Amino acid sequence: MNKATRWFSRNLIRIYAVIGFAYLFLPIVYTFVFSFNDSKKSNLVWVGFTLNNWKNPCGAPDVCNALGNSLKIGVLATFFATILGTLMAFAMGRYAFKGRSVVNILIFLPMATPEIVMGASLLTMFISFGFNPGFWTIVIAHVMFCISFVVVTVKARIASLDPRLEQAAMDLYADERETFRRITFPLVAPGIAAAALLAFSLSFDDFIITNFNSGDVNTFPKFVYISAQRGLPAQANVIGSSMFLIALIIVLVGQFVGRKRAGVR
Amino acid sequence: MSTALLHTGTHEKKAVLKKKKLIPYWLLAPGIIWLIIFFLVPIYQLISTSTQTQGFGIGTYVQTYRFSNFADAISSSRAQLFRSFEYAFLATVFALIISYPLAYAVAFKSGRWKNTLLVLIVAPFFCSFLLRTVAWEQILGEQGLVIKTLRFLHIFSAQDHLTATPFAVVAGLTYNFLPFMTLPLYASLERIDIRMMEASGDLYANAITTFRRVTVPLSMPGVVAGTLLTFIPAAGDYINAELLGNPGTKMIGNVIEARYLAIVDYPGAAALSLILMVTILILVMAYVKRAGTEELV
């Protein structure tokens, strides 16, 4: 074997990984590049470079109204789902109780049910109780499908804790409440933060369940779906790209802080 | 080292579970009540609606226990039902083929880049999945560079398309749910004690045998979780079929959506939803039983 083929076979998996990541990111790069397109009506063909879309992200009709709704719904749904899910995760991770397997199934079922079934069944219920779908029905639906993901994420964190840390606190005469406040909760907090981030991104990105239960309230994914049929305005690309960059920065900063804290300890 | 710690952790955990009678129920109550009212009750409503028939006026239905709604629903949408499972199966297989080496590379070959690469796997989620699907539609579409290049090279004729094909729908499904496959695979690969692989090498197994007899079996929990997380949403999806497909690639999700929101045929749509849900649950249970993984949550 000559040098080149040997290098190639040794790095095959790395080359493959690079191609894999390129595949994952191609549509995101495309979205980002076309956010600078000087398009008039439909953003399909490259016309020329402009910063106008970034200077005026609300330039397209209704796009910022939809974005505002998505952000409000995302924050509310994340807040409630994180609280409800975290409480459940502590029950599941820390206590022995009767009916555990039933609860397990109830947590697993929403994750194993296709979104369209959940969306359709919720709409059926709202209609039969004479509820008009709108802003709050979306929040209710989002809390519902986020809870399970929060439980699973926080529970995993609780299960990975070293119980000796809490035992040590108790040995040092901390009572149960203080152990929880000073030891358990700070250790579980990164898991709760991760769960909240996950819940927010699930809520912000949801289309199928939202489409069923939103009435005439617009959300960002709904806006993209509806306008995709006549050509998406470049402002949607601006908003998509900035959400992507903001989330990426939050995660990277979180990782950096986490590593720094671990280093200090 | 860290895996060893984890193991003692889980062992002791079992003994540590507290037995206070009421506290766990108080902690569970709010979430459970939410799930009962907004998940179980709606499913019950769905079941009840599925056997109703049209009353007076559009959108009003009365309970008549008409179970033939199910037979009607299946016979009118058999093609879309089978197509959904076919596409979801193909997308799951492709996602597994693409993800396994990717997860393997991140778990074992990335060195100090590991955490960054892990973030990059999740990162596509931060960009709206509808935007990404629209981006694929435009990249592969009639105005895009790919099709123009292929036509210029005479690989494709003017009649050939990339979008509005079954290929595009399956590719879109594969792309959309890829991180759902990669993450659990990574999690289970990362947990493998590297000394197991070294031991296999010490016992004269070559790289391929080690991979086949050690790495793959130990990563099975990740394979099971990943395939489920990909297959379930893919089977119920209708965005990819809508944006990347043609009328001949409609999936069951498209039918349910149209019956609910356009035709206002609630019983038919409810029957189809139930068929989809029950079929998936049966497939999942059979699969999990065969794969031998019990604790999923």
Chai-1 contact restraints between the chains, C-beta under 6 A:
chainA,res_idxA,chainB,res_idxB,connection_type,confidence,min_distance_angstrom,max_distance_angstrom,comment,restraint_id
A,I13,B,P101,contact,1.0,0.0,6.0,A-B,restraint_1
A,I13,B,A105,contact,1.0,0.0,6.0,A-B,restraint_2
A,I13,B,K109,contact,1.0,0.0,6.0,A-B,restraint_3
A,Y16,B,P101,contact,1.0,0.0,6.0,A-B,restraint_4
A,A17,B,L102,contact,1.0,0.0,6.0,A-B,restraint_5
A,A17,B,A105,contact,1.0,0.0,6.0,A-B,restraint_6
A,G20,B,L102,contact,1.0,0.0,6.0,A-B,restraint_7
A,L24,B,P124,contact,1.0,0.0,6.0,A-B,restraint_8
A,P27,B,R132,contact,1.0,0.0,6.0,A-B,restraint_9
A,P27,B,A135,contact,1.0,0.0,6.0,A-B,restraint_10
A,P27,B,W136,contact,1.0,0.0,6.0,A-B,restraint_11
A,I28,B,C127,contact,1.0,0.0,6.0,A-B,restraint_12
A,Y30,B,A135,contact,1.0,0.0,6.0,A-B,restraint_13
A,Y30,B,I139,contact,1.0,0.0,6.0,A-B,restraint_14
A,T31,B,L131,contact,1.0,0.0,6.0,A-B,restraint_15
A,T31,B,A135,contact,1.0,0.0,6.0,A-B,restraint_16
A,L44,B,Q143,contact,1.0,0.0,6.0,A-B,restraint_17
A,V45,B,Q143,contact,1.0,0.0,6.0,A-B,restraint_18
A,L84,B,P30,contact,1.0,0.0,6.0,A-B,restraint_19
A,L84,B,G31,contact,1.0,0.0,6.0,A-B,restraint_20
A,L84,B,W34,contact,1.0,0.0,6.0,A-B,restraint_21
A,L87,B,L27,contact,1.0,0.0,6.0,A-B,restraint_22
A,M88,B,L28,contact,1.0,0.0,6.0,A-B,restraint_23
A,M88,B,G31,contact,1.0,0.0,6.0,A-B,restraint_24
A,F90,B,L27,contact,1.0,0.0,6.0,A-B,restraint_25
A,A91,B,P24,contact,1.0,0.0,6.0,A-B,restraint_26
A,A91,B,L27,contact,1.0,0.0,6.0,A-B,restraint_27
A,A91,B,L28,contact,1.0,0.0,6.0,A-B,restraint_28
A,Y95,B,K18,contact,1.0,0.0,6.0,A-B,restraint_29
A,Y95,B,P24,contact,1.0,0.0,6.0,A-B,restraint_30
A,A96,B,L17,contact,1.0,0.0,6.0,A-B,restraint_31
A,A96,B,K19,contact,1.0,0.0,6.0,A-B,restraint_32
A,F97,B,P24,contact,1.0,0.0,6.0,A-B,restraint_33
A,N104,B,V297,contact,1.0,0.0,6.0,A-B,restraint_34
A,L106,B,L35,contact,1.0,0.0,6.0,A-B,restraint_35
A,I107,B,V297,contact,1.0,0.0,6.0,A-B,restraint_36
A,F108,B,V297,contact,1.0,0.0,6.0,A-B,restraint_37
A,P110,B,F39,contact,1.0,0.0,6.0,A-B,restraint_38
A,A112,B,I232,contact,1.0,0.0,6.0,A-B,restraint_39
A,T113,B,M277,contact,1.0,0.0,6.0,A-B,restraint_40
A,P114,B,G236,contact,1.0,0.0,6.0,A-B,restraint_41
A,E115,B,G236,contact,1.0,0.0,6.0,A-B,restraint_42
A,I116,B,G236,contact,1.0,0.0,6.0,A-B,restraint_43
A,I116,B,G253,contact,1.0,0.0,6.0,A-B,restraint_44
A,I116,B,I256,contact,1.0,0.0,6.0,A-B,restraint_45
A,V117,B,S273,contact,1.0,0.0,6.0,A-B,restraint_46
A,V117,B,M277,contact,1.0,0.0,6.0,A-B,restraint_47
A,A120,B,Y260,contact,1.0,0.0,6.0,A-B,restraint_48
A,A120,B,S273,contact,1.0,0.0,6.0,A-B,restraint_49
A,S121,B,P42,contact,1.0,0.0,6.0,A-B,restraint_50
A,S121,B,I43,contact,1.0,0.0,6.0,A-B,restraint_51
A,S121,B,L46,contact,1.0,0.0,6.0,A-B,restraint_52
A,L122,B,P42,contact,1.0,0.0,6.0,A-B,restraint_53
A,T124,B,Q45,contact,1.0,0.0,6.0,A-B,restraint_54
A,T124,B,L46,contact,1.0,0.0,6.0,A-B,restraint_55
A,T124,B,T49,contact,1.0,0.0,6.0,A-B,restraint_56
A,M125,B,P42,contact,1.0,0.0,6.0,A-B,restraint_57
A,M125,B,Q45,contact,1.0,0.0,6.0,A-B,restraint_58
A,S128,B,Q45,contact,1.0,0.0,6.0,A-B,restraint_59
A,I140,B,F38,contact,1.0,0.0,6.0,A-B,restraint_60
A,M144,B,F38,contact,1.0,0.0,6.0,A-B,restraint_61
A,M144,B,F39,contact,1.0,0.0,6.0,A-B,restraint_62
A,I147,B,G31,contact,1.0,0.0,6.0,A-B,restraint_63
A,D162,B,G9,contact,1.0,0.0,6.0,A-B,restraint_64
A,P163,B,E12,contact,1.0,0.0,6.0,A-B,restraint_65
A,P163,B,K13,contact,1.0,0.0,6.0,A-B,restraint_66
A,P163,B,V16,contact,1.0,0.0,6.0,A-B,restraint_67
A,S201,B,F125,contact,1.0,0.0,6.0,A-B,restraint_68
A,D205,B,S128,contact,1.0,0.0,6.0,A-B,restraint_69
A,D205,B,F129,contact,1.0,0.0,6.0,A-B,restraint_70
A,F207,B,L130,contact,1.0,0.0,6.0,A-B,restraint_71
A,P221,B,S128,contact,1.0,0.0,6.0,A-B,restraint_72
A,P221,B,L130,contact,1.0,0.0,6.0,A-B,restraint_73
A,V224,B,L130,contact,1.0,0.0,6.0,A-B,restraint_74
A,V224,B,L131,contact,1.0,0.0,6.0,A-B,restraint_75
A,Y225,B,L130,contact,1.0,0.0,6.0,A-B,restraint_76
A,A228,B,V134,contact,1.0,0.0,6.0,A-B,restraint_77
A,L232,B,V134,contact,1.0,0.0,6.0,A-B,restraint_78
A,G240,B,C127,contact,1.0,0.0,6.0,A-B,restraint_79
A,G240,B,S128,contact,1.0,0.0,6.0,A-B,restraint_80
A,G240,B,L131,contact,1.0,0.0,6.0,A-B,restraint_81
A,F244,B,F126,contact,1.0,0.0,6.0,A-B,restraint_82
A,F244,B,C127,contact,1.0,0.0,6.0,A-B,restraint_83
A,A247,B,F126,contact,1.0,0.0,6.0,A-B,restraint_84
A,L248,B,A123,contact,1.0,0.0,6.0,A-B,restraint_85
A,V251,B,V119,contact,1.0,0.0,6.0,A-B,restraint_86
A,Q255,B,N115,contact,1.0,0.0,6.0,A-B,restraint_87
